Amino acid sequence: MTAQKLIAFVVAATVATPALAQKSQYRNPVADAGSGSFAVVNKWASRDDDIWCAAARAARERGAAWKDRLYVTGVTSAAQSQYGSETITFTLRPTQELLAQGSTGRSSVRGVGNSLTLNSANRRCQRELDFF
């Protein structure tokens, strides 16, 4: 009977692992930060690509089109953030001074004014392989 329980556990863990990985991949919370703006809270020490991915998904959920551009408007350290983690704020409606600050197509999320199209930001999302 013990061998059957062990086999059942191994099978359950094997099946559950990809599902758990997909759930935790985009766990950086997103908070509204005003009209056309939102903040991605970097809870998991994510790479820049992961943060751009979360921002693209958040913008799509807010009705943005793939050709729209995301702009970094601010970076708040964990010590200063109300969320206790580094927070990167994005907007879909940049001001003229924000447009003058950044670089189009720059992939660093820590450069205020840097921007990517939603399509480019979404391409930074990692895809999970389907084994089953």
ChimeraX attribute file (.defattr): number of C-alpha atoms within 10 A of each C-alpha:
attribute: neighborCount
match mode: 1-to-1
recipient: residues
	/A:1	5
	/A:2	7
	/A:3	8
	/A:4	9
	/A:5	10
	/A:6	11
	/A:7	11
	/A:8	12
	/A:9	12
	/A:10	12
	/A:11	11
	/A:12	11
	/A:13	12
	/A:14	11
	/A:15	13
	/A:16	11
	/A:17	11
	/A:18	15
	/A:19	12
	/A:20	11
	/A:21	11
	/A:22	14
	/A:23	10
	/A:24	10
	/A:25	16
	/A:26	17
	/A:27	16
	/A:28	20
	/A:29	15
	/A:30	18
	/A:31	15
	/A:32	13
	/A:33	13
	/A:34	9
	/A:35	9
	/A:36	14
	/A:37	21
	/A:38	23
	/A:39	26
	/A:40	24
	/A:41	26
	/A:42	24
	/A:43	15
	/A:44	14
	/A:45	12
	/A:46	14
	/A:47	12
	/A:48	16
	/A:49	18
	/A:50	22
	/A:51	24
	/A:52	29
	/A:53	22
	/A:54	26
	/A:55	28
	/A:56	29
	/A:57	18
	/A:58	21
	/A:59	23
	/A:60	15
	/A:61	10
	/A:62	12
	/A:63	8
	/A:64	17
	/A:65	14
	/A:66	15
	/A:67	11
	/A:68	16
	/A:69	23
	/A:70	28
	/A:71	28
	/A:72	27
	/A:73	26
	/A:74	16
	/A:75	19
	/A:76	18
	/A:77	14
	/A:78	15
	/A:79	10
	/A:80	12
	/A:81	14
	/A:82	12
	/A:83	16
	/A:84	14
	/A:85	18
	/A:86	20
	/A:87	27
	/A:88	25
	/A:89	24
	/A:90	31
	/A:91	23
	/A:92	20
	/A:93	14
	/A:94	19
	/A:95	12
	/A:96	8
	/A:97	9
	/A:98	16
	/A:99	16
	/A:100	10
	/A:101	13
	/A:102	17
	/A:103	17
	/A:104	15
	/A:105	13
	/A:106	12
	/A:107	17
	/A:108	17
	/A:109	23
	/A:110	16
	/A:111	18
	/A:112	20
	/A:113	24
	/A:114	22
	/A:115	28
	/A:116	23
	/A:117	20
	/A:118	23
	/A:119	16
	/A:120	19
	/A:121	25
	/A:122	20
	/A:123	14
	/A:124	17
	/A:125	18
	/A:126	13
	/A:127	9
	/A:128	11
	/A:129	8
	/A:130	7
	/A:131	6
	/A:132	5
